[in-house]
Amino acid sequence: MTTIEKHALGEVISSHFDPGIVVGAYFASFTGCLLTIELLHRRGTSLGSLRSWIETIECALAMGVVGIWCMHFIG
């Protein structure tokens, strides 16, 4: 169970970072970016097809969920 601490206005709140989690978040973000680039390379070339749209959405999800989310919310 966590405790809720109350701080006065203007008080400096100490913080700390776990280097292992930061490195893990960077690695996960980098992996998501590589996945996005790989999916973009494999994407179909016809822009009007349903497959191309699905692969474009996959790229956006890979970048947004894996790449950006891991970096900002984990590390």
N, C-alpha and C positions, 0 to 999 in steps of 0.2 A: 504494500500500500504506500503510495506516495504522499508526502506532506505538502501542503500549500503554504508557501512562505509569503509574507506580506512585506513589501518594501516601500520605503518612503519615496516621495516624488524627488527625482534628481539623484537618487542613490545609485551608485555604480554596482551592477550585479555581476558577480564573477561568473566566468564560463570556462569550459574546457572542451577539448576535442580529442577524440580517440583516433590516433593516426591510422589504425587498421581499418576503421570504418570509412575514413576519408579516402584511403587508397582503394578500398573495395568499391566505393561509389564511383570513383574515377574510372576504374576498370570496367564496371558495369555500363557506365555512360559511353566509354570508348567502344565497347562491344556493340552497344545499340547503334552507334554511329556507323560502325563498320557493316552491321547488318543492313542499315538503310542504304548505304552505298551499294552493297551487293544486290539488294532487291531492285534498286534502280537500274543496275546493269542488266539484270535478267528480265526486266519489264518488257512487255510486248511493244512493238513499234507502232502499231495501228492505234491512233488516238481515239477512234470512235468505238472501239470494241469494249464489251463489258469486262473482259479479262484485264484490259489495260487499266480501267477504272478501279477494279478490285486490287490490282497490284499497286496502284498509286495510293490507295487508302492503306494498304499494308505498310507501305513506306512511311506514310505519315504517322501511323500508329507506332511503328518501330522507333522512329525518331522521337516522337512525343512521349510515349510511355516509358520506353527503355532508356533512351538517351538523355532526355531532359529531366524526367521525373527522378531518375536515380541520382543525378548530380545535385539537384536542388533540394530534394526532400530527405535523402539518406545522408549525404555528406555535407 
